[in-house]
């Protein structure tokens, strides 16, 4: 499994605080979260099925917690645009299946 070039660039732009001349869908999603006073608590990579990763964005608005299905790259790109650190959690089975020790 891989991340498409545009998705990877959007994640990088979010991490570096770069917004293009026109906002992309990740910028707009972040703006919507801000407008309704909601924040992403975490992104959970939940499963891997047929080379496709699945994830949930866990969002809090007031005292309400919302779990939303999202493509992992979209969830990460939106989370990268926030003003707070968003944990990225992985299902243990996913890590056992495709995880690599890098340090």
C-alpha positions as CSV (number, residue, x, y, z in Angstrom):
1,X,0.0,0.0,0.0
2,X,1.2,3.5,-0.7
3,X,0.1,7.1,-0.5
4,X,-0.7,8.9,-3.8
5,X,1.7,11.8,-4.6
6,X,-1.0,14.5,-4.1
7,X,-2.0,13.1,-0.7
8,X,1.7,12.9,0.4
9,X,2.2,16.5,-0.7
10,X,-1.0,17.6,1.2
11,X,0.3,15.9,4.4
12,X,3.7,17.7,4.0
13,X,2.0,21.0,3.3
14,X,-0.1,20.6,6.4
15,X,2.9,19.8,8.5
16,X,4.8,22.8,7.2
17,X,1.8,25.3,7.4
18,X,1.6,25.8,3.7
19,X,-1.7,26.8,2.1
20,X,-1.8,27.2,-1.6
21,X,-3.5,30.0,-3.5
22,X,-6.7,28.1,-3.2
23,X,-7.4,25.9,-0.2
24,X,-7.7,22.2,-0.9
25,X,-10.3,19.8,0.7
26,X,-8.0,19.2,3.7
27,X,-7.7,22.9,4.4
28,X,-11.5,23.2,4.1
29,X,-12.1,20.3,6.5
30,X,-9.8,21.9,9.0
31,X,-11.7,25.2,8.6
32,X,-15.0,23.4,9.1
33,X,-13.8,21.8,12.3
34,X,-12.6,25.2,13.6
35,X,-15.9,26.8,12.6
36,X,-17.9,24.4,14.7
37,X,-15.4,24.4,17.5
38,X,-14.4,20.8,17.1
39,X,-11.0,19.1,17.3
40,X,-9.5,15.9,16.2
41,X,-8.5,13.9,19.3
42,X,-6.7,11.1,17.4
43,X,-6.5,9.2,14.1
44,X,-6.7,5.4,14.4
45,X,-5.5,3.1,11.6
46,X,-8.0,0.3,12.2
47,X,-7.3,-2.4,9.6
48,X,-5.7,-3.5,6.4
49,X,-7.8,-5.4,3.9
50,X,-6.8,-6.3,0.3
51,X,-3.9,-3.7,0.4
52,X,-6.2,-1.0,1.6
53,X,-5.8,0.7,5.0
54,X,-8.9,1.9,6.9
55,X,-9.0,4.5,9.6
56,X,-11.2,6.5,12.0
57,X,-10.9,10.2,12.9
58,X,-12.0,10.6,16.5
59,X,-13.4,14.1,16.9
60,X,-14.6,16.0,20.0
61,X,-17.1,18.9,19.9
62,X,-18.0,20.1,23.3
63,X,-18.7,16.9,25.4
64,X,-19.6,14.8,22.3
65,X,-17.1,12.3,20.8
66,X,-17.6,11.4,17.2
67,X,-15.9,8.6,15.3
68,X,-15.8,9.1,11.5
69,X,-14.5,6.7,8.8
70,X,-11.8,8.3,6.7
71,X,-9.0,7.4,4.4
72,X,-5.9,7.3,6.5
73,X,-4.1,9.8,4.2
74,X,-7.0,12.2,4.4
75,X,-7.3,11.9,8.2
76,X,-3.5,12.5,8.6
77,X,-3.6,15.5,6.2
78,X,-6.4,17.1,8.1
79,X,-4.8,16.4,11.5
80,X,-1.5,17.8,10.2
81,X,-3.2,21.2,9.8
82,X,-4.3,21.5,13.4
83,X,-2.7,23.7,16.0
84,X,-2.3,20.7,18.4
85,X,-0.6,17.3,18.3
86,X,-2.9,14.6,17.2
87,X,-1.8,11.0,18.1
88,X,-1.7,8.5,15.3
89,X,-2.7,5.0,16.7
90,X,-2.4,1.7,14.9
91,X,-4.3,-1.5,15.4
92,X,-1.9,-4.1,16.8
93,X,-2.7,-6.6,14.0
94,X,-1.9,-4.0,11.4
95,X,1.5,-3.3,13.0
96,X,2.3,-7.0,13.3
97,X,1.3,-7.5,9.7
98,X,3.1,-4.6,8.0
99,X,5.0,-2.8,10.7
100,X,8.7,-2.2,10.3
101,X,11.2,-1.4,13.0
102,X,12.9,1.8,12.0
103,X,14.7,2.8,15.1
